[in-house]
Amino acid sequence: MHRAVPLVRTVSTAAASASPGPSLKVGDALRSARRRFTADDVAAYAAVSGDRNPVHLDDAFARSGSAGAALPRGCLVHGMLAASLFPALIASRFPGALYASQTLRFMAPVYVGDEAVAEVRAIHISVKFVTNCFTFTNADDREELTLSINGEVMAFLPTLELSQEEAPIAAE
């Protein structure tokens, strides 16, 4: 079996003289900003992907139980639309990263109107991350996170230096 070799970008002398940002280490995590999925987002994804399943587009259908189970909060966000937070997060922190593979387990639904946040945690430096997508719910005036998507991603990073000022969440 071939092992993937991470790609390395050559850094010019001028760029090398600048003060480097924080570097990614095994156990570090990165989090996206909160993202609210709207009915317009879901409709645009359906148009591009061709997935016009009524559980995503027809609120009455979703609530009726016609899909095999009633969805009391209405339409669901496409799982792959919610999972698109992972490559977006990786690419925003490592411009030029190549997304090679991913595995996903859909743990809980993401409903239209939900706010979500993606987290990726380095488990093998430079190529492999554990992924989690959480949705926010308010219960009794306190905010709770629900794990909605869990999986792993392999990505080729051009560098381990983070592109933004924000440091990663340190390993636990």
FENDA-V399418 format. One line per field, one symbol per residue. burial: # if it has 9 or more other C-alpha atoms within 8 Angstrom, else .. A space follows every 50 residues. Layout:
burial->???
This chain:
burial->.....#.........#....##.#.#######....#.#..##.###... ...######.#####.#..##..#####..###.##..###.###.#.#. .....#...###.##########.#############........##### #############....#....
